[in-house]
């Protein structure tokens, strides 16, 4: 995303505002940032462009552990709501901790995979939302989805060290994620919004 920001200050701000989904949602809603990837559960009343974080089938980073007591993950409103609309009970875990768990265990429910099994649609976890400068973010979305990106080895090694997840597993995980909000993904998003908890 840094390739499409206007200047160095914007790049620094983008780096500074990295956080878990719930914290990013709050920063955006309080207008502390002009644009961000916002959890789908929060984004439906916001302005957004055709760029998101989308799982076509499985995702491995949004899980429910059915053997544990039902508990939301404080970091993600969307994952918690998804578990409820799918009527899945157990402990919700997301992000790096979920991916590490999935790589070491098999007693979990992948919420994106279950969503696809029930709907035959992708699941949209987040959308690039904005408060202003629609033209700028629309252009970012268009350019971003046209290109295939390769992660430099030094960044991959850094991520592997920070997350305790092997580099190859990170690459495998990224293949499960798409970013263009196409017709099927948008249909899945609309279906999610219509489903009651």
Short mmCIF file of the C-alpha atoms (twelve columns), coordinates in Angstrom:
data_MODEL
# 
_entry.id   MODEL 
# 
loop_
_atom_site.group_PDB 
_atom_site.id 
_atom_site.type_symbol 
_atom_site.label_atom_id 
_atom_site.label_alt_id 
_atom_site.label_comp_id 
_atom_site.label_asym_id 
_atom_site.label_seq_id 
_atom_site.Cartn_x 
_atom_site.Cartn_y 
_atom_site.Cartn_z 
_atom_site.pdbx_PDB_model_num 
ATOM 1   C CA . UNK A 1   0.000   0.000   0.000   1 
ATOM 2   C CA . UNK A 2   2.920   2.336   0.653   1 
ATOM 3   C CA . UNK A 3   3.634   2.457   -3.086  1 
ATOM 4   C CA . UNK A 4   0.420   4.408   -3.624  1 
ATOM 5   C CA . UNK A 5   0.655   6.992   -0.858  1 
ATOM 6   C CA . UNK A 6   1.294   10.618  -1.798  1 
ATOM 7   C CA . UNK A 7   4.455   11.275  0.177   1 
ATOM 8   C CA . UNK A 8   6.821   10.203  2.923   1 
ATOM 9   C CA . UNK A 9   4.624   11.571  5.741   1 
ATOM 10  C CA . UNK A 10  1.716   9.439   4.520   1 
ATOM 11  C CA . UNK A 11  3.986   6.396   4.398   1 
ATOM 12  C CA . UNK A 12  5.149   7.037   7.952   1 
ATOM 13  C CA . UNK A 13  1.558   7.443   9.118   1 
ATOM 14  C CA . UNK A 14  0.574   4.178   7.424   1 
ATOM 15  C CA . UNK A 15  3.380   2.383   9.240   1 
ATOM 16  C CA . UNK A 16  2.530   4.004   12.565  1 
ATOM 17  C CA . UNK A 17  -1.155  3.073   12.487  1 
ATOM 18  C CA . UNK A 18  -0.657  -0.686  12.156  1 
ATOM 19  C CA . UNK A 19  -2.709  -2.448  14.798  1 
ATOM 20  C CA . UNK A 20  -5.280  -5.155  15.460  1 
ATOM 21  C CA . UNK A 21  -8.637  -4.765  13.611  1 
ATOM 22  C CA . UNK A 22  -10.607 -3.490  16.611  1 
ATOM 23  C CA . UNK A 23  -8.090  -0.700  17.294  1 
ATOM 24  C CA . UNK A 24  -7.968  0.307   13.616  1 
ATOM 25  C CA . UNK A 25  -11.775 0.418   13.525  1 
ATOM 26  C CA . UNK A 26  -11.827 2.807   16.487  1 
ATOM 27  C CA . UNK A 27  -9.137  5.057   15.001  1 
ATOM 28  C CA . UNK A 28  -11.057 5.287   11.728  1 
ATOM 29  C CA . UNK A 29  -14.460 5.901   13.317  1 
ATOM 30  C CA . UNK A 30  -12.945 8.656   15.469  1 
ATOM 31  C CA . UNK A 31  -11.429 10.151  12.295  1 
ATOM 32  C CA . UNK A 32  -7.875  9.790   13.529  1 
ATOM 33  C CA . UNK A 33  -7.062  8.311   10.122  1 
ATOM 34  C CA . UNK A 34  -8.595  9.200   6.757   1 
ATOM 35  C CA . UNK A 35  -8.557  5.671   5.322   1 
ATOM 36  C CA . UNK A 36  -7.991  2.147   6.593   1 
ATOM 37  C CA . UNK A 37  -8.910  -1.487  6.122   1 
ATOM 38  C CA . UNK A 38  -11.985 -1.664  8.335   1 
ATOM 39  C CA . UNK A 39  -13.656 -4.832  9.600   1 
ATOM 40  C CA . UNK A 40  -16.651 -5.724  7.447   1 
ATOM 41  C CA . UNK A 41  -18.947 -5.780  10.472  1 
ATOM 42  C CA . UNK A 42  -18.201 -2.071  10.961  1 
ATOM 43  C CA . UNK A 43  -17.681 -0.994  7.333   1 
ATOM 44  C CA . UNK A 44  -21.244 -1.350  6.014   1 
ATOM 45  C CA . UNK A 45  -22.156 2.248   6.938   1 
ATOM 46  C CA . UNK A 46  -18.887 3.713   5.673   1 
ATOM 47  C CA . UNK A 47  -17.593 4.810   2.281   1 
ATOM 48  C CA . UNK A 48  -15.450 2.093   0.732   1 
ATOM 49  C CA . UNK A 49  -13.721 1.211   -2.536  1 
ATOM 50  C CA . UNK A 50  -13.429 -2.153  -4.295  1 
ATOM 51  C CA . UNK A 51  -10.434 -3.303  -2.255  1 
ATOM 52  C CA . UNK A 52  -10.597 -5.592  0.730   1 
ATOM 53  C CA . UNK A 53  -9.178  -8.591  2.546   1 
ATOM 54  C CA . UNK A 54  -11.047 -11.561 1.128   1 
ATOM 55  C CA . UNK A 55  -10.907 -15.331 1.567   1 
ATOM 56  C CA . UNK A 56  -12.125 -17.318 -1.423  1 
ATOM 57  C CA . UNK A 57  -12.349 -20.502 0.642   1 
ATOM 58  C CA . UNK A 58  -10.267 -21.349 3.740   1 
ATOM 59  C CA . UNK A 59  -8.200  -18.684 5.465   1 
ATOM 60  C CA . UNK A 60  -6.439  -20.417 8.424   1 
ATOM 61  C CA . UNK A 61  -6.210  -17.162 10.383  1 
ATOM 62  C CA . UNK A 62  -9.813  -16.972 11.600  1 
ATOM 63  C CA . UNK A 63  -10.690 -20.043 13.622  1 
ATOM 64  C CA . UNK A 64  -13.037 -21.359 16.254  1 
ATOM 65  C CA . UNK A 65  -11.768 -23.903 18.755  1 
ATOM 66  C CA . UNK A 66  -14.919 -25.943 19.493  1 
ATOM 67  C CA . UNK A 67  -13.285 -27.816 22.378  1 
ATOM 68  C CA . UNK A 68  -12.924 -24.592 24.363  1 
ATOM 69  C CA . UNK A 69  -15.520 -22.424 26.086  1 
ATOM 70  C CA . UNK A 70  -17.344 -20.012 23.771  1 
ATOM 71  C CA . UNK A 71  -15.464 -16.718 23.784  1 
ATOM 72  C CA . UNK A 72  -15.135 -13.796 21.388  1 
ATOM 73  C CA . UNK A 73  -11.758 -12.521 20.208  1 
ATOM 74  C CA . UNK A 74  -11.372 -8.935  21.423  1 
ATOM 75  C CA . UNK A 75  -9.386  -8.057  18.286  1 
ATOM 76  C CA . UNK A 76  -12.084 -8.694  15.653  1 
ATOM 77  C CA . UNK A 77  -15.765 -7.754  15.467  1 
ATOM 78  C CA . UNK A 78  -16.211 -9.424  12.060  1 
ATOM 79  C CA . UNK A 79  -14.847 -12.819 13.097  1 
ATOM 80  C CA . UNK A 80  -17.004 -12.845 16.215  1 
ATOM 81  C CA . UNK A 81  -20.115 -11.985 14.211  1 
ATOM 82  C CA . UNK A 82  -19.258 -14.574 11.563  1 
ATOM 83  C CA . UNK A 83  -19.045 -17.298 14.217  1 
ATOM 84  C CA . UNK A 84  -22.481 -16.285 15.470  1 
ATOM 85  C CA . UNK A 85  -24.211 -16.176 12.069  1 
ATOM 86  C CA . UNK A 86  -22.741 -19.611 11.311  1 
ATOM 87  C CA . UNK A 87  -23.937 -20.855 14.731  1 
ATOM 88  C CA . UNK A 88  -20.480 -22.066 15.717  1 
ATOM 89  C CA . UNK A 89  -19.663 -22.337 19.414  1 
ATOM 90  C CA . UNK A 90  -16.177 -22.254 20.857  1 
ATOM 91  C CA . UNK A 91  -13.298 -19.854 21.297  1 
ATOM 92  C CA . UNK A 92  -12.664 -17.455 18.383  1 
ATOM 93  C CA . UNK A 93  -9.014  -16.752 17.559  1 
ATOM 94  C CA . UNK A 94  -7.607  -14.676 14.709  1 
ATOM 95  C CA . UNK A 95  -4.362  -13.520 13.156  1 
ATOM 96  C CA . UNK A 96  -0.913  -14.931 13.805  1 
ATOM 97  C CA . UNK A 97  -1.998  -16.937 16.837  1 
ATOM 98  C CA . UNK A 98  -4.714  -18.603 14.749  1 
ATOM 99  C CA . UNK A 99  -2.331  -19.414 11.904  1 
ATOM 100 C CA . UNK A 100 0.225   -20.876 14.324  1 
ATOM 101 C CA . UNK A 101 -2.536  -22.998 15.844  1 
ATOM 102 C CA . UNK A 102 -3.754  -24.206 12.442  1 
ATOM 103 C CA . UNK A 103 -0.227  -25.244 11.462  1 
ATOM 104 C CA . UNK A 104 0.172   -27.341 14.611  1 
ATOM 105 C CA . UNK A 105 -3.328  -28.753 15.202  1 
ATOM 106 C CA . UNK A 106 -6.384  -30.027 13.358  1 
ATOM 107 C CA . UNK A 107 -9.103  -29.570 16.012  1 
ATOM 108 C CA . UNK A 108 -10.439 -26.271 14.720  1 
ATOM 109 C CA . UNK A 109 -13.153 -24.829 12.482  1 
ATOM 110 C CA . UNK A 110 -11.962 -22.481 9.746   1 
ATOM 111 C CA . UNK A 111 -14.749 -19.892 9.590   1 
ATOM 112 C CA . UNK A 112 -14.037 -18.808 6.010   1 
ATOM 113 C CA . UNK A 113 -14.085 -22.422 4.816   1 
ATOM 114 C CA . UNK A 114 -17.362 -23.060 6.640   1 
ATOM 115 C CA . UNK A 115 -18.849 -19.865 5.161   1 
ATOM 116 C CA . UNK A 116 -17.909 -21.008 1.652   1 
ATOM 117 C CA . UNK A 117 -19.291 -24.489 2.305   1 
ATOM 118 C CA . UNK A 118 -22.659 -23.002 3.302   1 
ATOM 119 C CA . UNK A 119 -22.899 -20.145 0.764   1 
ATOM 120 C CA . UNK A 120 -20.504 -21.008 -2.097  1 
ATOM 121 C CA . UNK A 121 -19.290 -17.405 -1.789  1 
ATOM 122 C CA . UNK A 122 -16.045 -15.724 -0.693  1 
ATOM 123 C CA . UNK A 123 -15.937 -14.030 2.686   1 
ATOM 124 C CA . UNK A 124 -14.909 -10.388 2.956   1 
ATOM 125 C CA . UNK A 125 -13.152 -9.741  6.259   1 
ATOM 126 C CA . UNK A 126 -12.297 -6.079  5.688   1 
ATOM 127 C CA . UNK A 127 -12.796 -3.204  3.244   1 
ATOM 128 C CA . UNK A 128 -10.651 -0.187  2.414   1 
ATOM 129 C CA . UNK A 129 -12.817 2.612   3.791   1 
ATOM 130 C CA . UNK A 130 -12.256 6.361   3.559   1 
ATOM 131 C CA . UNK A 131 -13.654 9.626   4.886   1 
ATOM 132 C CA . UNK A 132 -12.661 11.822  1.941   1 
ATOM 133 C CA . UNK A 133 -10.562 11.799  -1.243  1 
ATOM 134 C CA . UNK A 134 -12.697 9.152   -2.945  1 
ATOM 135 C CA . UNK A 135 -10.895 9.623   -6.256  1 
ATOM 136 C CA . UNK A 136 -7.507  8.968   -4.677  1 
ATOM 137 C CA . UNK A 137 -8.558  5.727   -2.952  1 
ATOM 138 C CA . UNK A 138 -10.493 4.509   -5.974  1 
ATOM 139 C CA . UNK A 139 -7.287  4.895   -7.981  1 
ATOM 140 C CA . UNK A 140 -5.313  3.000   -5.321  1 
ATOM 141 C CA . UNK A 141 -7.805  0.132   -5.444  1 
ATOM 142 C CA . UNK A 142 -7.666  -0.048  -9.225  1 
ATOM 143 C CA . UNK A 143 -3.865  -0.018  -9.424  1 
ATOM 144 C CA . UNK A 144 -3.372  -2.369  -6.486  1 
ATOM 145 C CA . UNK A 145 -5.541  -5.125  -7.940  1 
ATOM 146 C CA . UNK A 146 -3.875  -4.926  -11.372 1 
ATOM 147 C CA . UNK A 147 -0.463  -6.016  -10.120 1 
ATOM 148 C CA . UNK A 148 0.947   -9.176  -8.612  1 
ATOM 149 C CA . UNK A 149 3.281   -8.378  -5.751  1 
ATOM 150 C CA . UNK A 150 6.309   -10.263 -4.541  1 
ATOM 151 C CA . UNK A 151 7.485   -9.880  -0.968  1 
ATOM 152 C CA . UNK A 152 11.206  -9.083  -0.668  1 
ATOM 153 C CA . UNK A 153 13.129  -11.770 1.170   1 
ATOM 154 C CA . UNK A 154 14.287  -9.401  3.912   1 
ATOM 155 C CA . UNK A 155 10.666  -8.506  4.745   1 
ATOM 156 C CA . UNK A 156 9.646   -12.148 4.650   1 
ATOM 157 C CA . UNK A 157 12.426  -13.103 7.051   1 
ATOM 158 C CA . UNK A 158 11.509  -10.224 9.342   1 
ATOM 159 C CA . UNK A 159 7.844   -11.307 9.382   1 
ATOM 160 C CA . UNK A 160 8.816   -14.914 10.051  1 
ATOM 161 C CA . UNK A 161 10.941  -13.853 13.018  1 
ATOM 162 C CA . UNK A 162 8.251   -11.554 14.449  1 
ATOM 163 C CA . UNK A 163 5.419   -14.059 14.103  1 
ATOM 164 C CA . UNK A 164 7.273   -17.343 14.731  1 
ATOM 165 C CA . UNK A 165 5.758   -18.645 11.489  1 
ATOM 166 C CA . UNK A 166 8.089   -20.102 8.821   1 
ATOM 167 C CA . UNK A 167 8.557   -18.007 5.679   1 
ATOM 168 C CA . UNK A 168 7.092   -20.668 3.379   1 
ATOM 169 C CA . UNK A 169 3.989   -20.941 5.544   1 
ATOM 170 C CA . UNK A 170 3.531   -17.169 5.323   1 
ATOM 171 C CA . UNK A 171 3.699   -17.405 1.529   1 
ATOM 172 C CA . UNK A 172 1.242   -20.303 1.530   1 
ATOM 173 C CA . UNK A 173 -1.118  -18.284 3.715   1 
ATOM 174 C CA . UNK A 174 -0.983  -15.236 1.445   1 
ATOM 175 C CA . UNK A 175 -2.150  -17.391 -1.471  1 
ATOM 176 C CA . UNK A 176 -5.440  -17.833 0.383   1 
ATOM 177 C CA . UNK A 177 -6.091  -14.077 0.419   1 
ATOM 178 C CA . UNK A 178 -7.399  -11.959 -2.432  1 
ATOM 179 C CA . UNK A 179 -7.978  -8.223  -2.498  1 
ATOM 180 C CA . UNK A 180 -10.346 -7.312  -5.317  1 
ATOM 181 C CA . UNK A 181 -13.967 -6.866  -4.293  1 
ATOM 182 C CA . UNK A 182 -15.411 -8.556  -7.359  1 
ATOM 183 C CA . UNK A 183 -19.058 -9.491  -8.004  1 
ATOM 184 C CA . UNK A 184 -18.967 -12.755 -6.035  1 
ATOM 185 C CA . UNK A 185 -17.151 -11.191 -3.091  1 
ATOM 186 C CA . UNK A 186 -19.630 -8.309  -3.000  1 
ATOM 187 C CA . UNK A 187 -22.499 -10.783 -3.098  1 
ATOM 188 C CA . UNK A 188 -20.957 -12.604 -0.141  1 
ATOM 189 C CA . UNK A 189 -20.577 -9.317  1.712   1 
ATOM 190 C CA . UNK A 190 -24.233 -8.404  1.135   1 
ATOM 191 C CA . UNK A 191 -25.320 -11.839 2.332   1 
ATOM 192 C CA . UNK A 192 -23.254 -11.448 5.518   1 
ATOM 193 C CA . UNK A 193 -24.949 -8.116  6.245   1 
ATOM 194 C CA . UNK A 194 -28.409 -9.618  5.812   1 
ATOM 195 C CA . UNK A 195 -27.824 -12.586 8.112   1 
ATOM 196 C CA . UNK A 196 -29.000 -12.158 11.684  1 
ATOM 197 C CA . UNK A 197 -26.954 -13.145 14.701  1 
# 
